[in-house]
């Protein structure tokens, strides 16, 4: 059955509601003849009688009453479809985005970013994945995801585009009651007296910490290691030992912060960077827009949380958001 003339159905509905061809014509700004023809056209298309013409005022048939009950809803749905089609035409051609995120970013920034991507029309449909950095590297190369927010820049891989987002210093975290006693002491001395609770070696953050300890020629027994910040910080809060972590990792385990002392890492310090990594030229203009959206969320929402929990970080907060310099393109090779 061909799709009926929606305008004719709306005119017929108005006639039924007004009870008169002339009043319907006046309400619609049409001639009475045009209204009459539209009603006949609607009836012919549906192959039903919609109005008892012998009665005054005009009265709907049973079929006409069903039309009146549903036509407004149908019209509203069609208007919504038209709005969505027009909005889609204004969006980037990319229709889907499969985004991988390291756990610390996913739990702190992820919900805000995903909502912005979907409701802000940067991408129509977003599928998000979280996990350890190495998993995103593999998924990107297997074309299982389109982009990853990761602490692994995958420098060993070619044909990738990298958009720096965020740099955060590693900090020393201890049970709150140890805080004053540990301030200003060398890391080597601290680790001689207290257990070091580690991130697992298979995590990129854990590998960074281990490299730093090797540079300082600090050897410390491997006793406890965890994949997630929440579990690691729970151990520290319980007085089991100290750890080396980052501000975003602290937010992931925010439940434990009241029981923790967060101290600057004894010199020399080191830092972790979060980077948006994509396959070269695949996302087009979406990639830099995605990077800027992530930076915006970090700056407006995440940094205030970090400074609120660790006030001494306010002095360097402005340096933690990574943006390309004026005149430079955003991605690095």
Secondary structure, 3 states (H helix, E strand, C coil): CCCCCHHHHHHHHHHHHHCCHHHHHHHHCCCHHHHHHHHHHHHHHHCCCCEECCCCCCEECHHHHHHHHHHHHHHHHHHHHHHHHHHHHHCCCCCEEEEEEEHHHHHHHHHHHHHHHHHCCCCCEEEEEEECHHHHHHHHHCCCCCEEEECCCCCCCCCEEEEEEEEEEEEEEEEHHHHHHHCCCCHHHHHHHCCEEEECCCCHHHHHHHHHHHHCCCCCCCCEEECCHHHHHHHHHCCCCEEEEEHHHHHHCHHHHHHEEEEECCCCCCEEEEEEEEECCCCCHHHHHHHHHHHHHHHHHHHHHHHHHCHHHHHHHHHCECCCCCCCCCCEC
